[in-house]
Amino acid sequence: MAFDAGFLRAVVFELNRDLADGKVDKIGQPSADEVVLQIRHFGETRRLLIRAGASLSRLSLTGENKDNPATPPMFCMLLRKHLGGAKLLRVEQPGYERIARIAFSGYDEMGYETEKYLVAEMMGKYSNLMLLDGNDRILAALRTVDFSTSRVRQVLPGMTYELPPAQDKREPLTETREGFLSALATADPEQQADKYLTAAYLGTSVQVAREIVYRATGRTDTRLFETRPTALADAFFAWHERLRENRYEMTLMRAADGAPLEYCYAPLTYFGAGTTCETYPDAGALLDACFGERERLARVHNRASDLFGLIERATARLARKTEAQEGELREARQGDLWQRRGDLLTANLWRVQRGDTALVTEDYYEDPPVTVTIELDGRLSPAANAQRFYKYYTKAKHARVHLEEEIARNRAEMEYLATVRDALLRAQSEQDLAEIREELWRAGYAARMKGYAPPKQRKARPLVYLSPNGYRVLVGRNNLQNDMLTFHTAARGDLWFHVKGAPGSHVILVAGGEEPPAEDYTFAATLAAIHSSLSGDAVPVDYTRVRFVKKPPAAKPGYVTYSTNYTAYVSTADKDRFRPEGA
């Protein structure tokens, strides 16, 4: 997938149409490489997302409301100082580059009207975001670039902004038919046509080049000598004509399993059977659908990397401990052999003298009896040897009980850590992560969470849904919220749902003792499946009244037992249509 110059041109067109004359209301920096401007435009609040990272770079409107850190970074504070309350004038694309220049009108410290610019360069690992004054002097940069980093182009506060060095490529929107055919005639005929287009023309992504070649030849791997120059020229200019006329169709291609394959500002026809084509009203909706879940997971992983590491290390330690204890348990289960040796020796004490090192006798425990040899300690009396065998048997018996209890505790702890990891994967905000940190602290992992101080008080915020017939459905985000919902919020007559035999959220259908329609049961059961570690067309979900759900003494957060339950099988295929209140 590529955010190429053509896609940026479409975004610039949309931003000028939807944000011009809007006022900057708020500015946030949710992560190190992305900035969100909240803009008030004719009574409607829109969010402009600028992501200048090495991957997933983008500029577009977004419907996502991302949490900001408690202490804003310095770059964010500078943006608030210079752009807070400013009016967005226009968005420009210099040439046909992956660069957007956003002009704002505001006031300086003396109260004079001034123009400032936010320049977003979305060029892979060279992506950057800079704030310029009216004379193109750099006031701040997301990433500074000095002489030690690059000798070609420096980006430092106080310097005059310059565009990146020009590439030795032709600009497709100013290209003429004669120039295209002339350049094509001098190219290497053995070269693949799509690679020729990406190498010869600015801002042309691999996807766009393949689509042009496919429309000209019916294939994507065609070499230049296999193409008709006029057919390739027709496809090339027809494609770029839509850019000149600002005719865009925001398209997302999905694989058979629903995974995003490619996105573009026009339909891509070179994909074969088994793919589906979805269209979106604007670039922001398209990119949210394409990258929203991936960005959320990346953001959570970055902010919760210490928690993931803690869980992985603790799980690995418990697995090693359990494996060693299971080996000891296998040995302890052989303790009956010591008792058998003691019994056989006691029955044959009259045959053994002090100093004997072995006893050969019949093992009457076997049917028919077999001859066995029992090794003895010649330094001990026959009776002392028998007592030694009984001592080993008693020790093994006690060890077996202890080891079985320890292994059960270890497995319960690993199951608990799996539920915490599942909650981490579904976390969506800093508040969710803070509650999970508090849960781990309460669960006894304080020694492994250096520098963590538990908050004085925090109110759980479960997700709230509305069922088809108007019943409220509450979904816990983590184990602390699960306990709060089940044992403090829910009434005894409410309905409780949980995925069967796997980590997941507690789901409460607030019924107040009523018998909701079947579709509300299905709605709540589907939410329990969606908010779990399982997915598929037949996910088992247990449900019962809250009064049948119990919490064992000293159990970990989120762990419960229940009875008088039923099991429903639901599908998670349509999970995108389930939206909580306030989303």
C-alpha positions in Angstrom: 0.0 0.0 0.0 1.3 3.4 -0.8 0.4 7.0 0.0 1.7 8.3 -3.3 1.6 11.8 -4.9 -1.6 11.0 -6.7 -3.4 10.0 -3.5 -2.0 13.1 -1.8 -3.4 15.3 -4.6 -6.9 13.8 -3.9 -6.5 14.5 -0.1 -5.4 18.1 -0.8 -8.5 18.6 -3.0 -10.7 17.2 -0.2 -9.1 19.3 2.6 -9.5 22.5 0.6 -13.1 21.6 0.0 -13.9 20.6 3.6 -11.6 22.7 5.8 -10.9 26.0 4.2 -11.6 28.9 6.6 -11.9 26.5 9.5 -10.6 27.5 12.9 -8.0 25.5 14.8 -9.7 24.6 18.0 -7.3 22.0 19.6 -4.0 20.5 18.8 -2.8 17.1 20.1 0.2 14.8 19.6 -1.0 11.2 20.4 2.3 9.7 19.5 5.8 10.7 18.6 5.2 10.9 14.9 1.6 12.0 14.5 -0.3 15.3 15.2 -4.0 15.8 15.2 -5.5 19.3 14.6 -9.1 19.7 15.7 -10.7 22.2 13.3 -14.1 23.9 13.7 -15.6 24.4 10.3 -19.1 26.0 9.9 -20.3 24.5 13.2 -18.8 21.0 12.6 -15.7 19.7 14.3 -13.3 17.8 12.1 -10.0 16.1 13.0 -7.0 16.5 10.7 -4.5 13.7 11.2 -0.9 14.2 10.1 1.3 11.1 10.5 5.0 11.6 9.5 6.4 8.2 10.5 8.7 5.8 8.7 5.6 3.6 7.9 1.9 4.3 7.4 2.5 8.0 6.7 -0.7 9.8 5.9 -2.5 13.2 5.8 -6.3 13.0 6.0 -9.4 13.7 8.0 -10.1 11.0 10.6 -13.0 9.9 12.6 -10.9 8.4 15.4 -10.6 10.2 18.7 -7.1 9.4 19.9 -5.9 9.9 23.5 -3.1 12.4 24.1 -0.3 11.9 26.7 -0.8 13.7 30.1 2.3 15.9 29.3 2.3 17.2 25.7 5.6 17.0 23.8 7.6 20.2 23.1 6.6 20.1 19.4 3.0 20.0 20.3 3.3 22.9 22.7 5.0 25.0 20.0 2.2 24.2 17.6 -0.4 25.2 20.2 1.5 28.5 20.7 1.6 29.4 17.0 -1.5 27.8 15.5 -4.0 27.8 18.3 -7.1 29.7 17.2 -5.6 30.2 13.7 -7.7 30.0 10.5 -6.8 27.3 7.9 -6.5 29.2 4.6 -5.5 26.5 2.0 -3.6 23.3 1.4 -1.1 23.1 -1.4 1.0 20.3 -3.0 4.3 21.7 -4.3 4.8 20.1 -7.8 3.9 16.4 -7.8 5.6 15.5 -4.6 4.5 13.7 -1.4 4.6 17.1 0.3 1.6 19.1 1.7 1.9 22.8 2.6 -0.9 23.9 4.9 -1.3 27.7 5.3 -2.8 29.3 8.4 -3.7 32.9 9.3 -3.2 34.0 12.9 -1.7 36.7 15.0 1.8 37.1 16.4 2.8 38.3 19.9 2.2 42.0 18.9 -1.2 41.4 17.6 -0.3 41.7 13.9 -1.9 39.3 11.5 0.6 36.8 10.2 0.7 33.7 8.0 2.3 30.5 9.1 2.7 27.1 7.4 2.7 23.5 8.4 4.7 21.4 5.9 4.2 17.6 6.0 6.6 15.5 4.0 5.4 11.9 3.7 8.4 10.2 2.2 8.9 6.9 4.1 11.9 7.0 6.5 12.5 10.6 5.5 9.0 11.8 6.6 8.9 14.9 8.6 6.6 17.7 9.8 7.8 21.3 10.1 6.3 24.7 11.2 7.4 27.7 9.2 6.8 31.4 9.6 5.7 33.8 6.8 9.2 33.9 5.4 9.6 30.1 5.3 11.9 30.2 8.3 11.7 26.9 10.2 10.2 27.5 13.7 10.1 23.9 14.8 10.5 20.4 13.3 9.2 17.0 14.4 12.7 15.6 13.5 15.7 17.9 13.2 18.3 16.9 10.6 21.9 18.2 11.1 25.1 17.8 9.1 26.0 14.6 11.0 22.7 13.1 9.7 22.6 14.4 6.1 25.1 16.5 4.1 22.5 17.1 1.4 19.7 18.8 3.3 19.5 20.0 6.9 16.3 20.8 8.8 17.0 22.9 11.8 15.1 25.7 13.6 16.2 29.1 12.2 17.1 27.8 8.8 15.1 28.6 5.6 13.0 25.7 4.4 13.9 24.2 1.1 12.2 21.5 -0.8 14.0 18.1 -1.0 16.4 17.7 -3.9 14.7 17.2 -7.2 14.6 13.7 -8.6 15.6 12.9 -12.2 12.1 12.0 -13.1 9.3 13.5 -15.3 6.1 14.9 -13.9 3.1 12.9 -15.1 0.6 15.8 -15.0 2.6 18.0 -17.2 3.8 15.3 -19.6 2.8 15.5 -23.2 1.9 12.5 -25.4 4.9 13.2 -27.7 7.3 13.4 -24.7 5.8 10.1 -23.3 6.3 8.2 -26.6 9.8 9.7 -27.2 11.0 8.7 -23.7 9.4 5.2 -24.1 11.2 4.7 -27.4 14.6 5.2 -25.7 13.9 2.8 -22.8 15.2 -0.7 -22.4 12.7 -2.9 -24.1 13.5 -5.8 -21.8 12.4 -3.8 -18.8 9.0 -4.5 -17.1 6.6 -1.8 -18.0 5.4 -1.1 -14.5 9.0 -0.7 -13.2 9.7 1.7 -16.1 6.7 3.9 -15.1 7.7 4.1 -11.4 11.4 4.8 -12.3 10.5 7.4 -15.0 7.6 9.4 -13.5 7.4 11.3 -10.2 5.0 10.1 -7.5 3.9 6.9 -9.2 3.4 4.0 -6.9 3.8 0.4 -7.8 0.1 -0.2 -7.6 -0.8 2.7 -10.0 1.9 1.6 -12.4 0.6 -2.0 -12.4 -3.0 -0.7 -13.0 -1.9 1.4 -16.0 0.0 -1.5 -17.5 -2.9 -3.9 -16.8 -5.4 -1.6 -18.5 -3.1 -1.3 -21.5 -2.1 -5.0 -21.9 -4.3 -7.1 -19.7 -1.3 -8.2 -17.6 0.8 -6.7 -14.9 4.1 -8.3 -15.7 4.3 -7.1 -19.4 7.7 -6.0 -20.7 8.1 -2.9 -22.8 8.7 -4.8 -26.0 5.4 -6.6 -25.6 3.4 -3.4 -25.3 1.9 -1.2 -28.0 3.3 2.3 -27.1 0.1 4.0 -28.1 -2.0 1.7 -25.9 0.3 2.3 -22.9 0.1 6.1 -23.6 -3.7 5.9 -23.8 -3.9 4.2 -20.4 -1.3 6.5 -18.9 -3.1 9.7 -19.9 -6.6 8.4 -19.2 -5.5 7.5 -15.7 -4.0 11.0 -15.0 -6.9 12.8 -16.6 -9.0 11.9 -13.6 -6.3 13.6 -11.4 -6.5 16.8 -13.5 -10.3 16.8 -13.3 -10.3 15.8 -9.6 -12.5 12.8 -10.2 -11.7 10.4 -7.3 -13.2 7.1 -6.1 -11.8 6.1 -2.8 -11.4 2.3 -3.2 -10.2 -0.4 -0.8 -9.4 -3.9 -2.2 -9.9 -6.7 0.3 -8.8 -10.3 0.2 -11.3 -13.2 0.5 -10.8 -13.3 4.3 -11.5 -9.5 4.5 -8.0 -8.4 5.1 -7.1 -5.1 3.3 -4.9 -5.5 0.2 -4.5 -2.2 -1.4 -6.2 1.3 -1.4 -6.3 3.9 -4.1 -8.1 7.0 -5.4 -9.6 5.0 -8.3 -10.7 1.3 -8.7 -7.9 -1.2 -9.2 -8.9 -3.8 -11.7 -5.7 -6.0 -11.9 -6.7 -8.1 -8.8 -8.1 -11.5 -9.7 -11.1 -13.3 -8.5 -11.7 -13.7 -4.8 -11.1 -10.0 -4.0 -13.8 -7.5 -3.2 -13.8 -3.8 -3.9 -15.2 -1.3 -1.4 -15.7 2.4 -1.9 -15.7 5.2 0.7 -17.0 8.7 0.7 -13.6 10.3 1.3 -9.9 9.6 1.9 -10.3 9.9 5.7 -12.9 7.1 5.9 -10.9 4.9 3.5 -7.6 5.3 5.5 -9.4 4.8 8.8 -10.9 1.5 7.5 -7.6 0.4 6.1 -5.2 1.4 8.9 -7.4 2.1 11.9 -7.0 -1.3 13.6 -3.4 -1.6 12.6 -2.5 1.8 14.0 -4.4 1.1 17.2 -2.5 -2.2 17.8 0.8 -0.5 17.0 0.0 2.3 19.4 -1.0 0.0 22.2 2.0 -2.2 21.7 4.3 0.9 21.9 2.7 2.2 25.0 2.3 -1.2 26.7 5.6 -2.8 25.6 6.7 -3.0 29.2 3.4 -4.8 30.1 3.7 -7.2 27.2 7.3 -8.0 28.2 6.3 -8.5 31.9 3.5 -11.0 30.8 5.8 -12.8 28.4 8.6 -13.2 30.9 6.2 -14.2 33.7 4.5 -16.8 31.4 7.8 -18.2 30.3 9.0 -18.5 33.9 5.8 -20.3 34.9 6.1 -22.6 31.9 9.7 -23.6 32.9 8.8 -24.0 36.5 5.8 -26.2 35.6 7.8 -28.4 33.3 10.4 -29.0 36.0 7.7 -29.8 38.6 5.9 -32.2 36.2 9.2 -34.1 35.9 9.4 -34.3 39.7 5.8 -35.3 39.9 6.4 -38.2 37.5 9.2 -39.4 39.9 7.0 -38.9 42.9 4.2 -41.0 41.4 6.7 -43.9 41.5 6.5 -43.8 45.3 4.3 -46.9 45.5 7.3 -48.9 44.4 9.1 -47.8 47.7 6.1 -49.0 49.7 6.0 -52.3 47.8 9.8 -52.8 48.5 9.2 -52.1 52.2 6.3 -54.6 52.4 8.3 -57.3 50.6 11.3 -56.7 52.8 9.2 -56.8 56.0 7.6 -60.1 54.9 11.2 -61.5 54.4 13.0 -60.0 57.4 13.8 -63.6 58.6 15.8 -64.2 55.4 18.0 -61.1 55.6 21.1 -60.6 57.7 22.9 -57.3 58.5 25.4 -56.7 55.8 23.3 -58.1 53.0 23.2 -55.8 49.9 20.3 -57.4 48.1 17.2 -59.5 48.6 15.9 -61.9 45.9 12.2 -62.7 46.6 8.9 -63.3 45.0 6.8 -60.2 44.3 3.3 -61.3 45.4 1.8 -58.0 44.2 2.0 -59.5 40.6 -0.3 -62.2 39.3 1.4 -64.6 38.7 4.2 -63.7 41.2 7.6 -62.8 39.6 11.1 -62.8 41.0 12.5 -59.4 41.9 15.8 -58.1 43.4 15.6 -55.4 46.1 18.9 -53.5 46.7 19.7 -53.0 50.4 22.1 -50.8 52.3 24.5 -53.2 54.0 25.3 -50.7 56.8 21.7 -50.9 58.0 19.8 -53.6 59.7 17.0 -55.3 57.7 14.3 -53.4 59.8 16.1 -50.1 59.2 16.2 -50.8 55.4 12.4 -51.4 55.5 11.9 -48.1 57.4 14.1 -46.3 54.8 11.8 -47.6 52.0 8.7 -46.4 53.9 10.3 -43.0 54.6 10.9 -42.6 50.8 7.3 -43.6 50.2 5.9 -41.0 52.7 8.2 -38.3 51.2 7.0 -39.1 47.7 3.4 -39.1 48.7 3.6 -35.7 50.3 5.7 -34.4 47.4 3.0 -35.6 45.0 0.3 -33.6 46.7 2.4 -30.5 47.0 3.5 -30.7 43.3 0.0 -31.2 42.1 -1.1 -28.1 44.0 1.8 -26.1 42.7 1.3 -27.1 39.1 -2.5 -26.3 39.3 -1.5 -22.8 40.7 1.0 -22.3 37.9 -1.6 -23.2 35.2 -4.2 -20.9 36.8 -1.6 -18.1 36.9 -0.8 -18.6 33.2 -4.5 -18.6 32.4 -4.9 -15.4 34.3 -1.9 -13.8 32.4 -3.6 -14.9 29.2 -6.7 -12.9 30.1 -4.6 -9.9 30.9 -2.8 -10.2 27.5 -6.1 -10.5 25.8 -7.3 -7.3 27.5 -4.1 -5.5 26.4 -4.6 -6.5 22.8 -8.1 -5.0 23.0 -7.1 -1.8 24.9 -8.0 1.4 23.1 -6.8 4.2 25.3 -4.4 5.3 28.0 -7.2 4.8 30.6 -7.5 1.2 29.5 -3.7 0.7 29.9 -3.7 2.4 33.3 -6.4 0.1 34.6 -4.5 -3.0 33.4 -1.4 -1.7 35.1 -3.3 -1.3 38.3 -4.7 -4.8 38.0 -1.2 -6.3 37.6 -0.1 -4.2 40.6 -3.0 -5.6 42.7 -2.3 -9.1 41.5 1.2 -9.1 43.0 3.4 -8.0 40.2 4.5 -4.7 41.9 8.1 -5.9 42.3 8.4 -6.3 38.5 6.8 -2.8 37.8 9.6 -0.5 38.7 8.6 3.1 39.5 4.8 2.3 39.3 2.6 4.1 41.9 -1.0 3.0 42.1 -3.6 5.8 41.5 -5.6 6.9 44.5 -8.9 6.2 42.8 -10.1 5.3 39.3 -13.6 4.7 38.1 -14.1 1.8 35.8 -15.5 2.8 32.4 -17.1 -0.3 30.7 -18.3 -0.2 27.1 -22.0 0.4 26.7 -24.1 -0.9 23.8 -27.8 -0.8 23.1 -29.5 -4.0 22.0 -32.1 -4.1 19.2 -35.0 -3.9 21.7 -33.4 -1.1 23.8 -31.7 -3.1 26.5 -28.3 -1.8 27.8 -25.4 -4.2 27.3 -22.2 -3.6 29.4 -18.8 -5.0 28.4 -15.8 -5.0 30.6 -12.5 -3.8 29.1 -10.3 -5.7 31.6 -10.4 -8.0 34.6 -11.0 -5.2 37.1 -13.9 -4.0 35.1 -15.2 -7.6 34.7 -15.3 -8.0 38.5 -16.9 -4.6 38.9 -19.6 -5.3 36.4 -20.5 -8.8 37.6 -20.4 -8.3 41.3 -21.1 -4.7 41.9 -22.9 -3.2 38.9 -25.2 -6.0 37.7 -28.3 -7.1 39.4 -28.9 -10.7 40.3 -31.6 -11.0 37.6 -29.4 -9.6 34.8 -27.9 -11.9 32.2 -24.2 -12.7 32.2 -22.3 -13.8 29.0 -18.7 -15.1 28.5 -16.9 -16.9 25.7 -16.5 -20.6 26.6 -13.1 -21.8 27.7 -11.0 -18.8 26.5 -10.0 -15.3 27.7 -12.7 -12.6 27.2 -14.8 -9.9 28.6 -17.7 -10.3 31.0 -20.9 -9.1 29.2 -24.0 -8.0 31.1 -27.4 -7.8 29.5 -29.3 -5.5 31.9 -32.6 -7.3 31.9 -33.7 -6.7 35.5 -35.2 -10.2 35.7 -37.1 -9.9 32.4 -36.9 -12.4 29.6 -35.5 -10.4 26.6 -36.3 -11.4 23.0 -34.0 -14.0 21.4 -32.3 -11.3 19.2 -31.1 -9.5 22.3 -29.6 -12.7 23.6 -27.8 -13.1 20.3 -26.7 -9.5 20.4 -25.1 -9.9 23.8 -23.6 -13.3 23.0 -22.0 -11.8 19.9 -20.5 -9.0 21.9 -19.0 -11.6 24.2 -17.4 -13.4 21.3 -16.2 -10.1 19.7 -14.5 -9.0 22.9 -12.6 -12.2 23.4 -9.6 -14.1 22.0 -11.8 -16.2 19.7 -13.3 -15.5 16.3 -15.2 -17.4 13.6 -18.6 -18.5 12.5 -19.4 -20.7 15.5 -17.9 -19.2 18.7 -19.3 -20.9 21.8 -20.6 -18.4 24.5 -21.9 -19.4 27.9 -24.7 -17.4 29.5 -26.7 -17.5 32.7 -28.3 -15.2 35.3 -25.9 -13.2 37.4 -27.0 -14.9 40.6 -25.4 -18.1 39.4 -22.0 -16.5 38.9 -19.7 -16.9 41.9 -16.1 -15.8 42.7 -14.0 -18.2 44.6 -12.1 -16.9 47.7 -8.7 -15.3 46.9 -9.3 -15.8 43.1 -7.5 -13.6 40.6 -9.4 -10.6 39.1 -11.8 -11.7 36.4 -11.9 -15.4 37.5 -15.4 -16.8 38.3 -17.3 -20.0 38.4 -20.9 -20.4 37.2 -23.7 -22.9 37.0 -27.1 -23.4 35.4 -25.8 -22.0 32.2 -26.6 -22.5 28.5 -24.3 -22.2 25.5 -25.0 -20.2 22.3 -22.9 -20.4 19.1 -22.5 -17.0 17.3 -20.5 -15.5 14.5 -18.1 -12.6 14.7 -18.1 -11.9 10.9 -20.2 -8.7 11.2 -18.3 -7.2 14.2 -17.8 -3.9 12.4 -21.6 -3.1 12.8 -21.4 -3.2 16.6 -20.7 0.3 17.9 -20.6 1.3 21.5 -22.4 4.4 22.7 -20.3 7.5 22.2 -18.1 5.9 19.4 
